[in-house]
Amino acid sequence: MNTPNIDQPSYVKWFRHAAPYINAHRGKTVVMMFGGEAVLDQNFSNIIHDIALLRSLGVKLVLVHGARPQIDQRMQLLGAEQTFENNLRITDSDSLMAVKDATGALRLHIEALLTMGLANSPMHGSEIRVSSGNFVIAKPIGVKQGVDYKHTGLVRRIDTKGIENQLELGSIVLLSPVGYSPTGEVFNLALEDVATQAAIALQADKLIAFTKGQGLLDETGQLIRSCSVGTVKSLLDNSSDYNQQLLLQAIIQSGENGVERCHCVSYQSDTALLQELFTRDGAGTLIAKDHKEQISTATIDDVGGILELIEPLEAEGVLVKRSRELLELEIDRFLVLKKEDVIIACAALYPYPEVGCGELACVAIHPDYRKGNRGEHLLSAVEAFAKRQKLNELFVLTTVSAHWFLEKGFVESSVDYLPEGKKQIYNLQRKSKVFVKRIV
């Protein structure tokens, strides 16, 4: 029976577009961190359903939950005084009792939600196993500047092998913000510390942080769709909110210690998690690890490097020959990928704003650097460049790279597609094939 409220053609189209992302995430290790505020939110049950879906798609999941509001509530019920120093809770015996109570209850609550498999729920038939235990070894913060933090601690190490064994068995691993010492003590830990150290120790492919807002915001309050770790450092320098600082520090530390990508998504949005992972534009903020190779707009100083890169391809007839004078005139249309100030790849965008499209041209990568994802990174940068110019489509003329462009989402078209200005100068002798990609 058809579901009446679903636009089925749009759904099928979305599902097809999501397929490459589904394949890309299968078998990958993802650490998710969410505070106790997220668990209290009415949307949390939807997040649990999406987590179950990710597990069914073959993603290896480690969940790290916080419990700050729940601990505060337990402390109030006990009538115990809460003491903080430098924004850190001093966990005395009464506080530790509240920590154990709150984290234990939350862990059971999350495990119960992940176990739910009612016939009318999205998790019907999922049969998810949840594994939690003494995977986090902790140590005390100790005494700092005359302040004894008592049972407040730091992560000493993560039982990587134990977690990996559970992931290989198909379980979701659930970590609470507590750790255990070899002497049998329990320590109250920061959610961000546990998540960061787990992501680093497991060499996770992603760290996903759930936040109240859409993601990270710039100085004008606008959502940052994607950025580097360096940008997050700038945000940290200008942040006065301690909880935000903990989040930013977790992203920076993870990115600088091997975690390729971090994401910030809203725990209040029903669609944010899946949209972020399975659509091109996402829903939150993507933070990619800084690389020594940087893409930038070319300047007049880059003309010599571009010529050196493209001349062998021009000699082979792969690229149309460009003179130094022409390059100098059109240099602002080029993007270059540099490694230690040496140009190792380039591409150009020639806009046709009257028809809302642009030509991707002069795509070249140095032979020593054609492995890896440099072509994809360069193409993404050109697409972002085109979006900033309000262009909806890219087209490319190629004689030898048809398969590569097909793999990157281009569709073969005809010369008739080309804008009039380009059609008039089309070289019939080269017989270049035309490929088109919609970017909005």
Disulfide bonds with the S-S distance in Angstrom:
none
